[in-house]
Amino acid sequence: MASRIYQLSYDDQLDKDIHEWLKKIPRSRKAETVRHAIRYYIASNGGSSGIHMPNVSGIPIATEKTQPQQEAPKKKRPALPKDGNFNY
């Protein structure tokens, strides 16, 4: 049995989902986990030798979740005297 090393290149911005997933895996388990993911992909395609890519034209592969912006609290106007004397 021969051990082989395969380098996988990816873009940490375009493939942000993959990047985040790989960062969570302990270094000692990365190779095992990636092999498991590949076997799962093969099994989910019925063992087909063809590569099945989803048809997602125009949709980015990795998207960032946008945080809803909080509205700044509205500032209350200072209470002005009713007698018209605005000098403090």
C-alpha positions in Angstrom: 0.0 0.0 0.0 1.4 3.3 -1.0 0.7 6.6 0.7 0.0 9.5 -1.7 -0.1 13.2 -1.0 -2.4 15.4 -3.0 -2.3 19.2 -2.6 -5.6 20.9 -2.9 -5.5 24.6 -3.8 -8.5 26.9 -3.2 -9.1 30.6 -2.8 -9.9 31.6 0.8 -12.3 34.3 -0.4 -14.2 32.5 -3.1 -14.2 29.2 -1.2 -14.8 30.8 2.2 -17.1 28.0 3.2 -14.4 25.3 2.5 -11.8 27.5 4.2 -13.9 27.9 7.4 -14.7 24.2 7.4 -11.1 23.1 7.1 -10.0 25.6 9.8 -12.3 23.8 12.3 -10.8 20.4 11.7 -7.9 19.5 14.0 -4.6 19.1 12.0 -4.3 15.5 13.0 -7.7 14.7 11.5 -7.8 16.8 8.4 -6.7 14.1 5.9 -9.1 11.6 7.3 -12.0 14.0 7.3 -11.3 15.1 3.7 -11.1 11.5 2.6 -14.4 10.8 4.4 -16.0 13.9 2.6 -14.8 12.6 -0.8 -16.2 9.1 -0.1 -19.5 10.7 1.0 -19.7 12.7 -2.2 -19.0 9.5 -4.3 -21.7 7.6 -2.4 -24.2 10.4 -2.8 -23.7 10.3 -6.6 -24.3 6.5 -6.7 -20.7 5.8 -7.4 -20.8 7.6 -10.8 -17.3 8.4 -12.1 -18.6 11.8 -13.5 -18.3 15.0 -11.7 -21.7 16.5 -10.9 -21.5 20.2 -10.4 -24.7 22.1 -9.4 -26.0 24.5 -12.0 -25.7 27.8 -10.2 -24.9 30.3 -12.9 -24.7 33.8 -11.7 -24.8 32.8 -8.0 -21.6 33.1 -6.0 -20.3 29.9 -4.5 -19.5 31.4 -1.1 -21.6 34.2 0.3 -21.1 36.3 3.3 -23.9 36.6 5.8 -24.8 40.2 6.1 -25.5 41.5 9.6 -28.7 43.7 9.7 -27.7 47.2 10.5 -29.0 48.6 13.7 -30.6 52.0 13.5 -28.9 54.6 15.6 -31.1 55.7 18.5 -33.0 58.8 17.6 -31.7 61.8 19.5 -34.3 63.7 21.4 -34.5 67.4 21.1 -33.7 69.3 24.2 -36.7 70.7 26.1 -36.9 74.4 25.4 -38.4 76.9 27.7 -41.9 78.0 26.8 -41.3 81.7 27.7 -39.1 82.2 24.6 -35.9 82.8 26.6 -33.4 80.5 24.9 -30.3 82.0 26.5 -28.7 79.6 29.0 
